[in-house]
Amino acid sequence: MNPGAVVSLRVAMYYRNSDVRLEEMPKPEIGLGEILVKVMASGICGSDVMEWYRIKKAPLVLGHEIAGDIVEVGKEVKDWKVGDRVVVTHHVPCNTCKYCMTDHHSVCQMLRTTNFYPGGFSEFVRIPAINLAHGTFLLPDNVTYEQGSFVEPLACVVRSMRNSSLRAGQTVLILGAGIAGILNLKMAKMLGASKIIVTDISDKRREFALKFGADIVLDALEDIPRKTRDLLGSEGADHVIICTGALPAFDQGIRSVDRGGTVMFFACPKPDEPVYLNVNDLWRNEVKLMTSYAGAPRDLKEALEIIASRKIIVEDMITHRLPLAETQKGFQLVAQGGDSLKVIIEPQK
């Protein structure tokens, strides 16, 4: 690509969930150790529509689940070339601090400050040198751009499952059947869970859960702790995964776990919505309460291998493909739930 061929690019600029505008901005100039990627597929994440979280930094270009082609390379870049098909993650750890050295990469301070520019809902993104070194991966020939855009969200699930030690033969309760819940469902099935229950308030999302392998689906408005105990014939599920920020789900999850079990907070409520715990109900039962955030380079590599080997099929979760100009529609679909599960933005259309 002629570096002078692109002088501006189109972006979907986020102001709030109901206001995402197609705008133009100057093409990013890459540095000596950087690359420019032409974005071919960019997934809308559930966190993108967490307005309470995003609006504080608006206006900005969101999008962090990307795959595309390298179209420019800096003079000091040695291991990459124009034409390489890649998946790139926005946050990368330093790999040298005490957190990284003890496998807590996702709390590394550098991970919380790194990003590519301007964001995945853009025709092109500039990849800083550290993201190129620790967060850029070559797409195998058998992995499409769409499939590659699932590497980052699946890596978050890979990390969560590894840290919480989900094992074959365990029973699993997943609260929330959005894309996070379905990815956790697929991963739990891959790992050999013996029975998986999924809850949601949406009829359509319960249908999705059944389609993708849930053994039982429940309306989240039911008495989930009692139903879980009755259906499993035990005091609860071995492994509870909360994949929704809806406050009632946290109470349901904590009251649905078996003795010696694990509750994974894969999602979180709003900052002004505290979750109350009756510790007396937990302290004798050796229940683990865990959180998981983001994915580290090893998780991204594993996620890419899982997708490439077809151990988990990801493209069947895509319900909508939209051009960049319709990113606003995509945000509305994701925020409303309903008939959408995974929305992919195609910035080149």
N, C-alpha and C positions, 0 to 999 in steps of 0.2 A: 504493500500500500504506500502511495506517495504521501509523506507526512503532511504535505500542504493541501491534500485533497479535502480534508475535513477541517473547516474553520469554526463551525458551530455544531451543536447537537441538540436533539430534542430530549426533553426530560419530562417526567410527570412530577410536578412540584406539589408536595403535601402541605396543606394549610390546616386541614382537619379532615375527619373521615368523610364529611359531606362536601369537601372542597379540595379536589385534587386536579390541578390544572396542567394542561399541556403547554410547556414553555420552551424557550430556547436559551442556551447559555454557551459561552465559548468552549471550544474543545480543550480538554485538559492537556497541558504540555508535560510530557514525561521527563523524568530525570535520568541520570546515567544508569542507575540500577533498576529502573522501573520498566513496566510494559503498559501498553494500551490494549484493552480487550473490547472487542465488538460483542455486545451482549445479544445472545440469540434466544435465551429463555430465562425468565426471572419469576420465581414463585412469590405469591403474596402469603406472608406468614401471619398466623393469628396475632403475633405480637405487633405487627404493623398496624393493626386496627385497634390496639389498646390506646384509645385517644388520650386518656389521662396521663399516659406515659410519653406519647409522641408529641403532643401539642406544645409541650414546654420548649421544644427546640425548633418548632415550625417558624418559617417555612424551610423545608429541606426535602431532599430527594431520598426516599426510602428504598428498600429492596436489598436483600442480602443473600438470596438463594439463587445464585447465577451460574450460568454456563455460557461459553462463547468461544470466539476465535481471537488469538493474538494477532494484532494488526500493526503494532509498532513495538520495537524493543530498544532499550537504551544501550549506549555504546559499551557499558560494562557488564551487560547481561550475557552470560556464556552458555547456559544450559537450556535456553528457550529460543524459539525462532518464530518468525512470522508464519502463520498458518497452523500452528499448534492449537488443537482443540483442548480447552481447559475448563475446569471448575475451580472457582476461587472463593475462599471464605473471607468475610469482612474483619473478623476479630482473630488475632493470633497472639499467642503467649511469647514471652522472651526465652523460655526454656533454660533459664539460668538462675532464677530467684528461688527462694526456699519453697515457695508454693509449687512451682513447676518441678522442682527436684523431689517433691513428695507426692507427685501425681495429682496436684490440685491446680492444674493449668487454668481452669476456668475462673479462678479467683486471682490470677496474676494481674497486677496493676496495668501492665502493658496491654494485655488482652482487652481491658476495658477502655483503652484509649486509641487503639488502632482501628483503621477502617480504610476502605477504598473510596474513590471519589469520582463522581458525586453521589452515586448510589445505584442500585441495580435496576431501578425503573428509569433507565437512560439508554441511549443508543450505544454509548461507549463509557468505559470506566478506566480510570488510571489506577494501576496496582502498585502501591509503594514497595520498596525493596524488601521490607520485612514480611509483607504479605506474600510476595513472590517466593521468598525463602521458606516460609513455614506454612503457608496456606493456599498454595496453588498446586493443582494436581492434573496430570495429563489424562484426558478422557480416553479410555480404550475405544477401539474402533466400533465395538458392538454396543456402546452406550450412547444414546442420543442426547442432545442438549436438554430436552425435557427431563429425561431420566437423571442427567447430571445435576439439574437444579434441585433434586431431592437429596443430594449428598449432605448438605448442611443440616436440614431438619432431621434426617435419619441419624446423623452423627450425634445429635443431642439425645436421641433415644438409646443409641448404642452406649453412650457414656452413662446414662441413667441406669440402664439394666446391669451394666458391669459393676457400678458402684453399689447397687442394691442387691447384687448377687442373686438375681432371679435364676432358679434352677428348674430343670426338667421335672415334671411330676407335681409342681406346685399349682395351687389354685390362684386365680388372678381376678380381681375386681377393678375395672377401669371406669372411672367416673368422667363422663364427657366423651362424645363420639364425633368431635371435630377432627381435623386432620391430625392433631397431636394424639388424640385417642386412638385413631385408626392405625397410625404408625406404631404406637405401643402395642396394639392388638396384633399386628402382623409380626412384630419382633417377638412378642410372647409366644406366639404360635411357632415361630422358627426355633425358639429355645426349648420347646417341648412342654409348655404349660399343659396341665391335665384338663382343666376346665376354665373357661374365660367368660365372665359376666361383664357386660357393658351397659352403662346407663346413660340416658340423655332425656331431656324434656321434649325433643323434637322427634316426631314420627319418622321423618325422612332420615334423620341421622341414625336412628335405631335400625332402619332398613339398611343403611350403609354398613353398620356393624355386623348385621347378619350376613350380608353379602360377602364381607371380608373375613368371615370365619368365627365370629362370636358364637359360643355355645348357647348363651342365654342373653336376651336383652330385656331391660327393665325401664319403665318410665321413672325418671329421676324424682317425680313427685310422690312416688310410693314410699313405703317404709323400707328403705334400702337395707339397713342393718338386719332387720328381721327377715326380709326376703333372702338376703345372702346366706344367713344361717340356715334357713329352711331348705334352700336349694342345694347347699353344699353338704348338709348333714353334719356340720361342725359348728364351732363357735365363731366362724368367720373365714375370710379369705387369707391365704398365706401371704399374698402380695396385693396391696391396694395401691393404685396409681391414680392420682388426682390430676386430670387433664383439662380442667375448667376453672376459671376464676370465680365462678358462682359460689358465694359464701356457704350455702347449705351443703355443698359437696364436701367441704372440709370436715364438718361435723359428721356427715354420713360416713366418710372414709375412715375416720378415727374410730367410730363405733362399729365398723364392719370388719376390722382386722382380727385375725385369730391370735391366740397366745403364741409368742415367739415370732410373730409376723412382722411385716415391714409396711409402712405407709410412706409412699414416695410423693412428695409435693412437686410434681412436674410443672404445675402451673401455680400462680399465686393470686390472691385477691388484691383489691385496690389498697393503697397505703393506709387509707383511713378506715379500713374494714378489718379490725383485729380478729383473730381466731382464738376462741377460748378453749382451754384444755382442762379437763378434770384429771389432773395427774394421778389422783387416787385410783382411778379406774385403769391406769396404765402401769403403775410402778411395780406391781407384782408379776406382770405378764411378759416382761422382756420384749416389749414392742419397740421397734426401731422407727423413729420419725426422721425422714431424710429429705434433703432438697437436692436438686440437680439443675445446673445452668450451663447452657452452651455445650460445645464439643471441642476437644483438643485435637491436634494433628493426628494422633493415633486413631481417634474416633472417626475422623474424616476418612482416613485411609481404609479403615474397616468398613465404613458405610459404603464407600465406592466399590470395594471388593464384593460386598453383599449384593449390591445392585448389578454389578457386572456379571456375577455368577448366577443371577436370577434366583437367589435364595429368597429374596423378597421382591415382588413385582410392585413397581411404584406407579407406572403410567396409568394403571387402571383406576387410580384415585383422582385423576384429572377430570373435572366436570366442565371447566370453561377454559377456553383459550382466547385471549383478547389482544388486539393491537395496543400499542402504547397510548394512543389517543383515547382509549376506553378504560384506562386505569381507574378512573373515578367509578365506573360501573363495577369493576373488579373489587374495589374497596367496599362498595355497598353490598355486593354479594357475600363477601367474607364476613362483614360485620353483622349481617342479618342471619347468617347461617342458611337455614331453609334448604333449597335444592343444591347448594354449592358445597363442595368438599375441598377441592384444590383448584385454585385459579392461577393460571400461568399467563404472564404478560410476555408478548413477543415484540420486543422493542424495534425490530427491523420492519415491522408491518404497520 
